[in-house]
Amino acid sequence: MHFFKSGQKFVIAFTVFLLGSALNSSAFAVSKPESKNVAEARELIDIDYGDGSVQKAIPLLERAFKTDPNDANLLVQAARVAVKDGHLSFEKFRNNPWQNYADFLDKALAIDPANAKAHILKAQVFESQGNYAEQLNELNKAKASGTDDPWLLHGYGTYYLNVRSFNDAISYFEMIEARGPGKTASDRKAYVVALYDASKFKLKNEPLLERTRKYAALALQNRYPTDAWTPQGYAAAFIAQQAFDDAIVYSKAALKTMNFGLGRLTLAVALYGKAAQLTLAQGPEQEIKPLLDEANALGFRKADVFGYMNACSGCRSHFSEIGPTLEKIIPN
């Protein structure tokens, strides 16, 4: 399969991952299982989509630390809390979430070099530094442990994206797609994130908009019920492609899940974009006016809408044709 990556930039927040050449798994000891408190905390962190689940995990981790401060599994989950700006009493706090994240992971690996999740997450630290050789090295160590964690596959996918080996990257995302959403919240998140990553590739035999629609529908169907960020991400992708009807649908799905500022702004941009398209096409006023009324009711200024479009690297070239119309129809 041959393809090329679309010009639109995209970010995947707070995910860490895994790939690599085979290492001798016998070089590592077997990691011990999670304690009850750590397992419950992990499950809460896995379902956090901005609703405070991470904060609920903190007391569980505090109790686990009192029982066993040298528990690598505890330190891995502490790292995940720290990178989300959560604060733990046993943390050597720095005003740098990534540094706190890396510190906890280093401590976990010093205790348990076979801890696959710690290696998967440490790969993300190296990725954030642009050190892709060490990213791959950490993924390989995770693979050597024999883990079946789909985030390892996703980590390999992001590594190959970073080194611009796009055929390899998409093959890893498609491996996760083939596995399906799995049985745990973490597996589900890996599946939904991989769908989003796979949707960004334009194949020779599949138009990008068609591909985005396919993966958006799958992701919306399989996301965790409190996940507003997945439909929000697809709404933004549809805006970049001037598919404003789709963007309106996915923006409203995001806002139905969680009422948040970026979601409202994205909906406003989609509504104004659709109104501008209809205005240029000399569409009927009875179709245009409800779009403008709904967009105006969201309360954003013209500067907010144009700021959104200027920040979207995939939008700028497309908006040249509707920009003058947007200038006229959006209130100051």
C-alpha angles and dihedrals in degrees: 000000000000126000144141132230116255117246093243113106118224136185129211110203126217099348124131130191160188149237144124156118116307119274127189104274092197088073089076133066120233113268117238119245124261121269118240093256093049093047091052091048091050091052091052092050090048092059097044112124097156098296099112099264091131091059090054089055094058098076089050091053092046089055091046091052092054089053097045120359091181096061109127092200089056091051092050091056090043087057090054090052093047095052088054090055094258115145126221126193092231094052122110089226123219124172088245117086092197092055091049088048093052093045094056092046092050090052091049092051092047088058098038116018089181095061102124096192092053090054091047091052094042087056087063091055091056091044090055088054093050090245098136096166090061091042088059092044091056092047090052090052090052091049091051090060090065095241120168093202110139089214087073089062089047091051090055089050092054091045091055090047089054093052091042096243092139100172089057092045095054092045090061093047089050090051088060091045090053091053091058128214094312126206104287134065090244092052090048092051092049090051094049093045091049090052090054092049092048091050091065095069120092111213123202092239098040125058113232094238092052090050093048091051092050095051094039091057092048092048095047090051095049105034122114109269094247095046107115094159096072096060088039090056093050092046088057091048091052091050089054088055093045090242091140098165089059091044091054092052094050094042090055091048089054093049092047086058097043132358104227136153100244090049092053092047091049090052091049092052091049092049094047090046092053091046090051091050091051092046091053090048089050090242123178118286091229088066097042100046097060090051092051093044091052092046093047091051089062088069104228124145127230089255090057093053095046090045089056091051094047091052091053107084092195093052104055100077093045097048095060091088097048098032096092090049092049088051089059101042102042116082118235 
